[in-house]
Every structure is written in C-alpha cells, then in structure tokens.
C-alpha cells in the first residue's frame, strides 16, 4: 500500500465510515433539522442563496464549495484561481444538495487517485505541500461532521420549535 492508497482510505473513512463520518451524521436528517439555526447565529450575515449560517444545510453547502476548490487545487496544484465560498450556487432541495456532496466527494477522490506518490511533495495552493493540503481537506470533513453532530443534538434537545 502506498501513500496515495493511505490517503484515499483516510478520505473514505472521514466521509463515509459507519461511525463518526460526514455521511453517518447526515443519515436521517429531516428537512426541519436541516434548516434549523442553532442559537448564536442569528446575527451572522448569510450568503445570498445559501442556507442560513450554522444550519446543517449551511455546513453541507460549505463542504461542497470547499470540495469544489480542493478538486481544482489537487488537479492543478496551485495554478488555479481561488474560489470564494459564496460563488457556489447550491441546489434547491436537501436531497439534491446531498447528491451534489457525493458528486464533489467523488471528484476529489478521483483527483487524488490520479496522483503519483511523488506528487505529494509538490506545492499545493495555500503554500503547503500537497500531502499537507490533503490532510487539511480530510480534517475539514471531520470538523464539519462534528459540527453537524452538535447541531443535531441541539436540535433534538431544543426547548422551542
């Protein structure tokens, strides 16, 4: 097993492992929980067409926008222009957003699978080696999985509708 296979395994686990993954925390999320905004986000300025900040929907759309950038950065290794989160226009329904998330995950995975182990030493955007950039992308998934888990718990124990 080479370094690329190890990175792919970590990426797959962070995204779709039975426990403690992005897909695990999204399993069974209702439309109401998807759109519920936890306390503390009321005064955060929303992006124009994105879900409200702090919602599960926002976390997922943010992840799609980041994965979109990651795929380009992996492919072009720092030669591509920066994307801004707000430039991503998400699908209208929760179901379509989840399909888009899976598609972007597949795109990132495909770009990583096309790498050679020596590519990991090349500079990626953000002035870091590609292996460090990929580790950051995997941490980003686990960060948002944890955030979504907290929002789900807060939603389940809210005192008002």
FENVENVEN-V982403 format. One record per backbone hydrogen bond with DSSP energy under -1.0 kcal/mol. NH is the residue of the N-H (numbers start at 0). CO is the residue of the C=O. E is the energy in kcal/mol with one decimal. If there is no record, write none. Layout:
# FENVENVEN-V982403
nh->NH co->CO e->E
nh->NH co->CO e->E
This chain:
# FENVENVEN-V982403
nh->5 co->1 e->-1.9
nh->6 co->2 e->-2.4
nh->7 co->3 e->-2.6
nh->8 co->4 e->-2.2
nh->9 co->5 e->-2.3
nh->10 co->6 e->-2.8
nh->11 co->7 e->-2.8
nh->12 co->8 e->-2.6
nh->13 co->9 e->-2.6
nh->14 co->10 e->-1.7
nh->15 co->11 e->-3.3
nh->16 co->12 e->-1.7
nh->21 co->13 e->-2.0
nh->22 co->14 e->-2.9
nh->24 co->20 e->-2.1
nh->25 co->21 e->-1.2
nh->26 co->22 e->-1.1
nh->28 co->25 e->-1.9
nh->33 co->29 e->-2.6
nh->34 co->30 e->-1.7
nh->40 co->37 e->-1.1
nh->43 co->40 e->-1.8
nh->54 co->51 e->-1.7
nh->56 co->33 e->-2.3
nh->58 co->54 e->-2.1
nh->59 co->55 e->-2.3
nh->60 co->56 e->-2.5
nh->61 co->57 e->-2.9
nh->62 co->58 e->-2.1
nh->63 co->59 e->-2.2
nh->64 co->60 e->-2.4
nh->65 co->61 e->-2.4
nh->66 co->62 e->-2.9
nh->67 co->63 e->-2.4
nh->68 co->64 e->-1.7
nh->69 co->65 e->-3.1
nh->70 co->66 e->-2.6
nh->71 co->67 e->-1.3
nh->72 co->68 e->-2.7
nh->73 co->69 e->-2.9
nh->74 co->70 e->-2.2
nh->75 co->71 e->-3.2
nh->76 co->72 e->-1.8
nh->86 co->83 e->-2.2
nh->87 co->84 e->-1.9
nh->96 co->92 e->-2.3
nh->97 co->93 e->-2.4
nh->98 co->94 e->-1.9
nh->99 co->95 e->-2.4
nh->100 co->96 e->-2.3
nh->101 co->97 e->-2.2
nh->102 co->98 e->-2.5
nh->103 co->99 e->-2.6
nh->104 co->100 e->-2.6
nh->105 co->101 e->-2.4
nh->106 co->102 e->-2.1
nh->107 co->103 e->-2.6
nh->108 co->104 e->-2.7
nh->109 co->105 e->-2.5
nh->110 co->106 e->-2.1
nh->111 co->107 e->-2.2
nh->112 co->108 e->-2.8
nh->113 co->109 e->-1.3
nh->114 co->111 e->-1.8
nh->118 co->115 e->-1.9
nh->119 co->116 e->-1.3
nh->120 co->117 e->-1.3
nh->121 co->118 e->-1.7
nh->123 co->127 e->-3.5
nh->129 co->121 e->-2.9
nh->130 co->119 e->-2.2
nh->132 co->128 e->-2.3
nh->133 co->129 e->-2.7
nh->134 co->130 e->-1.9
nh->135 co->131 e->-2.2
nh->136 co->132 e->-2.1
nh->137 co->133 e->-2.1
nh->138 co->134 e->-2.5
nh->139 co->135 e->-2.3
nh->140 co->136 e->-1.5
nh->141 co->137 e->-1.9
nh->142 co->138 e->-2.8
nh->143 co->139 e->-2.3
nh->144 co->140 e->-2.3
nh->145 co->141 e->-2.1
nh->146 co->142 e->-2.2
nh->147 co->143 e->-2.8
nh->148 co->144 e->-2.2
nh->149 co->145 e->-2.0
nh->150 co->146 e->-2.4
nh->151 co->147 e->-2.6
nh->152 co->148 e->-2.0
nh->153 co->149 e->-2.9
nh->154 co->150 e->-2.7
nh->155 co->151 e->-2.4
nh->156 co->152 e->-1.4
nh->157 co->154 e->-1.2
